[in-house]
Amino acid sequence: MAADWCEIRVGDLVDQGALRISDGYRVRNEELGSEGVPFVRGGDIGDGWINTNTVDHIRPEFVSRISAKLTQPGDAAFITKGTVGRAGWLRPEQPPVVFAPQVAYWRVTDRNVLDPGFVFYFMRSYEFQSALDGVKTHGAMAADYVSISQQHDFRFRFPDVETQRTIASILAALDDKIELNRRIDGTLEATARALFKSWFVDFDPVRAKSEGRVPVLAKTLADLFPARLIESDIGEIPEGWTVCALGGLIETTKGRSYTSEELVESSVALVTLKSFARGGGYRSEGLKPFVGRYKPEQVVGSGDLIIACTDVTQAAEVIGRPAIVRSTSRFRTLVASLDTLIVRASRDDIRRSFLYFLACSDRFVAHTYAHTTGTTVLHLAKNAVPSFRFACPPSLLIGAFDSVAGLVLDRIQTTEQESETLAELRDTLLPKLISGELSVEEAVEAIERV
């Protein structure tokens, strides 16, 4: 550690007005609604990020009650109860939020003493996480917990504020590129979803032709769409298309059940419920190392489609939602867990991109939700996915869609692989920079080599 770094008690930083520490707000059910200030729970905090697109909000008429707990962009937060220590920060473009009581946030109030970015990265350091582990409750009957007063008593060694800023800027440059990749992926996927909806849900090209308008498509592509809609038992569908049950086009495999004793370091990992983002999509941080036995058909690889069979979110944001498995350099083999259903096409003309965006559609989500049971924990019925009925387009049209959407999914895979490499570099540099083991000049050289 650098010799000129100073040890300081966190509570002293609070007392001198350089830092503010607060926990979340104990919300009442009547204060929650669909609009207002986002209410962020521990599950909305991930590997450095905070999800502010929450379902629950503090309703506008109750905002005056939360003024003392309202966060600001730049605040760093971490979970204080349960999964203690998982940290994230509010980016400048994100709105103010209110955290649940199980979350604490730190706000820099004097930037001549502390740098907000450094504080966030320090939360993810070995020093900070070790301090949490040293004081949190380790009870068999109670969840782990770290109080505000315990946080005040922490003692850490910090460099001068200029060094803090430099360290934060080095690590932030990597995170900014990862965030840019995430936004690009989100835009690409949203475009593909919109195209799927236009072609296969709203039937826009068919409606355009039936109304005497020219579809905004290449002529050869427009010719693949019929000129009128007809009635069916699921509503209007394009003439010549058939109503199909999804079970006739796919094969499904249930994932592997596991015990906690099997979750130890290994080159094999389980794709778990935490591998699903809220609203659908894949989260690589949901993988769990695994040493148990599994069947060959339970192995999944890059591009495989999986669907969540269980849900513990209060708004059912995961149950029945799809994800495309991504490759990773961290594990040699990926195995689907019992919380996931593997979906594979049983016909060559049914493409993975079509199945994925079909599973993203509102009709599919509503259908699977109607086939769930449970209250606190939701479970997907065995026939939920195979029984879904939809208007099945001709193979040529599915192929035309895949020529666009398939490239989108491939591009997302490429950018996620790049982001994984950047994240590995960040995680290598972070502990060495935070501890003073590595100089900022050496860190810059390491980034330039990559």
C-alpha positions in Angstrom: 0.0 0.0 0.0 1.2 3.5 -0.8 3.0 5.0 2.2 1.3 8.4 2.0 -2.2 7.0 2.1 -4.0 8.2 5.3 -6.1 6.0 7.6 -9.4 7.6 8.5 -12.6 6.6 10.3 -15.7 6.7 8.1 -17.7 8.3 10.9 -15.2 11.2 11.0 -15.8 11.8 7.3 -19.5 12.0 8.1 -18.9 14.3 11.1 -16.8 16.7 9.0 -19.4 16.9 6.3 -17.5 15.1 3.6 -19.8 12.1 3.4 -23.4 11.2 4.1 -24.6 7.7 4.8 -28.3 6.7 4.9 -30.4 3.6 4.6 -33.6 3.2 2.6 -37.3 4.0 3.2 -39.8 1.6 4.9 -42.6 1.9 2.3 -46.3 1.4 2.9 -48.3 -0.4 0.3 -50.6 2.6 -0.2 -47.6 4.7 -1.2 -46.7 2.5 -4.1 -48.0 3.0 -7.7 -46.9 2.8 -11.3 -45.7 6.5 -11.5 -43.5 8.7 -9.3 -40.1 8.1 -7.8 -38.7 4.7 -8.6 -38.6 2.4 -5.5 -35.4 0.3 -5.8 -35.0 -3.0 -3.9 -31.9 -5.1 -3.3 -32.7 -7.3 -6.3 -32.4 -4.2 -8.5 -28.7 -3.8 -7.6 -26.3 -5.8 -9.7 -22.7 -5.9 -10.6 -22.0 -2.2 -10.4 -25.4 -1.2 -11.8 -28.7 -0.1 -10.3 -32.0 -0.7 -12.2 -34.2 2.4 -12.0 -36.8 1.0 -14.4 -38.8 -0.5 -11.6 -42.4 -1.5 -11.5 -43.1 0.1 -8.1 -42.8 3.9 -7.6 -43.5 6.2 -4.7 -46.7 7.9 -5.8 -46.3 11.7 -6.5 -48.7 12.7 -3.6 -46.4 11.0 -1.1 -43.0 12.4 -2.3 -42.9 14.8 0.6 -42.5 11.8 2.9 -39.3 10.6 1.2 -37.4 13.8 0.9 -34.8 12.7 3.5 -34.2 9.4 1.7 -34.2 10.6 -1.9 -31.0 9.8 -3.6 -29.0 11.7 -6.3 -27.1 10.6 -9.4 -23.5 9.7 -8.2 -24.7 8.1 -5.0 -23.1 4.6 -4.4 -25.2 2.0 -2.7 -24.9 -1.6 -1.4 -27.1 -4.2 0.1 -27.0 -4.3 3.9 -29.2 -7.3 4.6 -29.2 -10.7 3.0 -26.8 -10.6 0.1 -24.6 -8.1 2.0 -22.1 -6.0 0.0 -23.5 -6.2 -3.6 -22.9 -2.6 -4.8 -24.0 -0.3 -7.6 -24.1 3.4 -8.3 -26.5 5.8 -9.9 -25.2 7.1 -13.2 -25.6 10.8 -14.1 -28.4 10.1 -16.6 -30.5 8.0 -14.1 -33.3 9.6 -12.0 -33.3 10.0 -8.2 -34.7 6.9 -6.5 -35.7 5.7 -3.0 -34.1 2.5 -1.8 -35.7 -0.2 0.3 -34.6 -0.4 3.9 -32.2 -3.3 3.1 -30.0 -0.9 1.1 -27.6 1.8 2.3 -26.2 4.6 0.2 -23.1 6.8 0.5 -23.1 10.3 -0.9 -20.0 12.5 -1.2 -20.8 16.0 0.1 -17.3 17.5 -0.1 -15.4 16.7 -3.3 -12.3 18.3 -2.0 -12.0 15.3 0.3 -13.6 12.4 -1.5 -14.3 11.5 -5.1 -17.7 9.9 -5.7 -16.4 7.5 -8.3 -13.6 6.3 -6.0 -16.1 5.7 -3.2 -18.1 3.5 -5.5 -15.1 1.5 -6.6 -13.9 1.3 -3.0 -17.2 -0.4 -2.1 -16.3 -3.2 -4.5 -12.8 -3.6 -3.1 -11.5 -6.4 -0.9 -10.9 -3.9 1.9 -14.5 -2.8 2.0 -16.1 -6.2 1.5 -13.8 -7.6 4.3 -15.0 -4.9 6.6 -18.6 -5.8 5.9 -17.9 -9.5 6.4 -16.2 -8.8 9.7 -19.2 -7.1 11.3 -22.3 -8.6 9.6 -24.5 -10.9 11.6 -23.8 -14.5 10.9 -26.9 -16.1 12.5 -28.5 -19.4 11.4 -31.9 -17.9 12.0 -31.4 -14.3 10.8 -30.2 -12.8 7.6 -26.8 -11.2 7.5 -27.0 -7.5 8.4 -24.7 -4.5 8.6 -26.0 -1.4 10.5 -25.3 2.3 9.8 -23.4 2.6 13.1 -21.1 -0.3 12.1 -20.4 1.5 8.8 -19.4 4.6 10.7 -16.8 2.6 12.7 -15.0 1.3 9.6 -11.4 2.5 9.2 -9.8 2.6 5.7 -6.7 4.0 4.1 -7.5 6.6 1.3 -5.1 8.4 -1.1 -5.4 12.1 -1.7 -8.4 13.3 -3.7 -6.5 13.7 -6.9 -5.2 10.2 -6.8 -8.8 9.1 -6.0 -10.1 10.9 -9.1 -7.4 9.3 -11.3 -8.1 5.8 -10.1 -11.9 6.3 -10.6 -11.3 7.6 -14.1 -9.3 4.6 -15.1 -11.9 2.1 -13.9 -14.8 4.2 -15.1 -13.4 4.3 -18.6 -13.7 0.5 -18.7 -17.2 0.6 -17.2 -18.3 3.3 -19.6 -17.4 1.1 -22.6 -19.2 -1.8 -21.0 -22.3 0.5 -20.5 -22.0 1.7 -24.1 -22.0 -1.9 -25.3 -25.1 -2.6 -23.1 -27.0 0.3 -24.6 -26.0 -0.7 -28.2 -27.3 -4.2 -27.4 -30.5 -2.8 -26.0 -31.1 -0.7 -29.1 -30.4 -3.5 -31.4 -32.8 -5.9 -29.5 -35.5 -3.3 -29.3 -35.3 -2.8 -33.1 -35.6 -6.5 -33.7 -38.5 -6.8 -31.3 -40.3 -3.9 -33.1 -39.8 -5.7 -36.5 -41.2 -8.9 -35.1 -44.2 -7.1 -33.7 -44.8 -5.3 -37.0 -44.6 -8.5 -39.1 -45.9 -11.2 -36.9 -48.2 -9.6 -34.4 -49.7 -6.4 -36.0 -49.3 -7.8 -39.5 -48.5 -4.3 -40.8 -47.4 -5.3 -44.3 -50.7 -7.3 -44.8 -52.8 -4.4 -43.6 -51.0 -2.0 -45.9 -51.7 -4.2 -48.9 -55.3 -4.7 -47.9 -55.8 -1.0 -47.7 -54.2 -0.4 -51.1 -51.0 1.0 -49.7 -47.5 -0.2 -50.6 -45.7 -1.8 -47.7 -42.4 -0.2 -46.8 -40.5 -3.3 -47.8 -38.4 -4.5 -50.7 -40.8 -5.9 -53.4 -39.5 -9.4 -53.1 -40.1 -9.3 -49.4 -43.5 -7.6 -49.7 -44.6 -10.4 -52.0 -44.1 -12.9 -49.1 -47.1 -11.3 -47.3 -50.7 -12.0 -48.4 -53.1 -9.2 -49.3 -55.7 -9.7 -46.6 -56.5 -10.9 -43.1 -59.0 -13.7 -42.2 -60.7 -14.6 -39.0 -59.4 -17.5 -36.9 -60.0 -18.8 -33.4 -57.2 -16.5 -32.1 -58.4 -13.4 -34.0 -57.4 -12.1 -37.4 -54.4 -13.7 -39.1 -52.9 -13.3 -42.6 -54.6 -15.4 -45.3 -52.6 -18.6 -45.9 -51.0 -18.7 -42.5 -52.0 -21.4 -40.0 -52.7 -21.4 -36.3 -50.1 -23.5 -34.6 -49.4 -24.8 -31.1 -45.8 -24.1 -30.2 -45.4 -27.6 -28.9 -45.6 -28.9 -32.5 -42.5 -26.9 -33.5 -40.2 -27.3 -30.5 -38.7 -29.8 -28.0 -38.4 -28.8 -24.4 -36.0 -30.0 -21.7 -36.3 -29.3 -18.0 -33.1 -28.2 -16.2 -31.2 -30.0 -13.5 -32.2 -29.8 -9.8 -29.3 -29.1 -7.4 -28.3 -28.9 -3.8 -26.2 -26.2 -2.1 -23.4 -28.8 -1.6 -23.0 -29.1 -5.4 -22.4 -25.3 -5.8 -18.6 -25.3 -5.5 -15.9 -24.1 -7.8 -15.8 -25.9 -11.0 -15.4 -25.5 -14.8 -19.1 -26.3 -15.0 -21.8 -23.7 -14.1 -25.6 -23.7 -13.8 -27.7 -21.3 -15.7 -30.1 -20.2 -13.0 -33.1 -18.1 -12.3 -30.7 -15.2 -11.7 -29.6 -15.6 -15.3 -32.8 -13.9 -16.4 -33.1 -10.2 -16.5 -36.4 -8.7 -15.3 -38.6 -8.5 -18.4 -36.5 -11.1 -20.3 -33.0 -11.2 -21.5 -29.8 -12.9 -20.3 -27.6 -12.0 -17.3 -24.2 -13.7 -17.3 -23.7 -12.9 -13.6 -26.4 -15.4 -12.8 -24.1 -18.4 -13.4 -23.3 -20.7 -10.4 -20.3 -23.1 -10.3 -21.6 -26.7 -10.1 -20.1 -30.1 -9.6 -23.1 -32.4 -9.8 -24.1 -34.9 -12.5 -26.3 -33.8 -15.4 -27.8 -35.2 -18.6 -26.3 -34.4 -22.0 -29.6 -32.7 -23.1 -29.4 -30.4 -20.1 -26.2 -28.8 -21.4 -26.8 -25.4 -23.1 -24.5 -23.4 -25.3 -24.3 -20.0 -26.9 -27.5 -19.3 -28.8 -29.7 -21.7 -26.9 -33.2 -20.4 -25.9 -34.3 -20.8 -22.3 -37.4 -19.8 -20.5 -37.8 -19.1 -16.7 -40.0 -21.6 -14.9 -39.9 -20.0 -11.5 -40.3 -16.4 -10.2 -39.8 -14.7 -6.9 -40.3 -11.1 -8.1 -43.4 -9.4 -6.7 -44.5 -8.2 -10.2 -43.9 -11.6 -12.0 -41.3 -10.0 -14.2 -39.3 -13.2 -14.8 -41.8 -16.1 -15.0 -42.2 -17.2 -18.6 -39.7 -14.8 -19.9 -37.0 -15.9 -22.5 -33.3 -15.5 -22.6 -30.6 -16.4 -25.1 -27.6 -18.1 -23.5 -24.3 -16.4 -24.1 -20.8 -18.0 -24.2 -18.4 -17.2 -21.4 -14.7 -17.7 -20.9 -15.2 -18.4 -17.2 -16.7 -21.9 -17.6 -16.2 -24.8 -20.0 -19.7 -26.2 -19.7 -23.1 -24.6 -18.9 -26.0 -26.6 -17.6 -29.6 -25.4 -17.2 -30.9 -25.5 -13.7 -34.4 -26.7 -12.6 -35.7 -23.1 -12.8 -35.2 -23.0 -16.6 -36.8 -24.7 -19.5 -34.6 -25.3 -22.6 -36.5 -24.7 -25.9 -35.1 -26.2 -29.1 -36.7 -26.1 -32.5 -37.8 -29.5 -33.8 -37.8 -28.3 -37.5 -35.0 -26.7 -39.4 -37.1 -23.9 -40.8 -38.0 -22.6 -37.2 -35.1 -20.3 -36.4 -33.9 -19.4 -32.9 -34.4 -15.7 -33.5 -38.1 -16.3 -34.4 -38.7 -18.4 -31.3 -36.9 -15.9 -29.0 -38.8 -12.8 -30.2 -42.1 -14.8 -30.2 -41.4 -15.6 -26.5 -40.8 -11.8 -26.0 -44.2 -10.9 -27.3 -47.0 -9.7 -25.1 -49.3 -12.5 -26.0 -46.8 -15.1 -25.0 -46.0 -13.4 -21.7 -49.8 -13.1 -20.9 -50.3 -16.8 -21.9 -47.5 -18.1 -19.7 -48.6 -15.9 -16.8 -52.1 -17.4 -17.0 -50.4 -20.8 -16.6 -48.6 -20.1 -13.4 -49.4 -21.2 -9.8 -48.2 -20.1 -6.4 -48.2 -16.8 -4.5 -44.8 -15.9 -3.0 -43.0 -18.2 -5.5 -44.6 -18.6 -8.9 -44.2 -21.9 -10.9 -44.8 -22.3 -14.6 -47.1 -25.2 -15.6 -45.7 -28.0 -17.7 -48.0 -27.3 -20.6 -47.6 -23.5 -20.5 -45.1 -23.2 -23.4 -46.2 -26.0 -25.7 -49.9 -24.9 -25.5 -49.2 -21.4 -26.8 -51.0 -20.9 -30.1 -50.1 -18.3 -32.7 -50.3 -17.4 -36.4 -47.4 -19.3 -38.0 -45.9 -17.6 -41.0 -44.4 -19.4 -44.0 -40.8 -20.6 -43.8 -39.5 -18.1 -46.3 -40.8 -15.2 -44.1 -39.2 -16.7 -41.0 -36.0 -17.0 -42.9 -36.2 -13.3 -44.0 -36.8 -12.2 -40.4 -33.8 -14.3 -39.3 -31.5 -12.7 -41.8 -32.0 -9.5 -39.7 -32.8 -10.7 -36.2 -30.2 -13.5 -36.3 -27.5 -10.9 -37.1 -28.7 -8.8 -34.1 -28.4 -11.8 -31.7 -24.9 -12.5 -33.1 -23.8 -8.9 -32.7 -25.1 -8.9 -29.1 -23.0 -12.0 -28.4 -19.9 -10.3 -29.8 -20.3 -7.1 -27.7 -21.0 -9.1 -24.6 -17.8 -11.1 -25.1 -16.0 -7.8 -25.4 -17.7 -6.5 -22.3 -16.7 -9.7 -20.4 -13.0 -9.1 -21.3 -13.2 -5.5 -20.2 -14.9 -6.5 -16.9 -12.2 -9.1 -16.2 -9.5 -6.4 -16.8 -11.4 -4.0 -14.5 -11.7 -6.6 -11.8 -8.0 -7.3 -12.0 -7.0 -3.7 -11.8 -9.5 -2.6 -9.1 -8.1 -4.3 -6.1 -4.5 -3.4 -7.0 -5.4 0.3 -7.6 -7.6 0.5 -4.5 -4.9 -1.0 -2.3 -2.1 1.1 -3.8 -0.3 -2.0 -5.0 -0.5 -0.8 -8.6 0.3 2.8 -9.7 -2.0 4.6 -12.0 0.8 4.7 -14.7 1.0 0.9 -14.6 -2.8 0.6 -14.9 -2.9 2.8 -17.9 -0.2 0.7 -19.6 -2.2 -2.5 -18.9 -5.3 -1.0 -20.5 -3.4 0.2 -23.6 -2.0 -3.4 -24.0 -5.6 -4.7 -24.1 
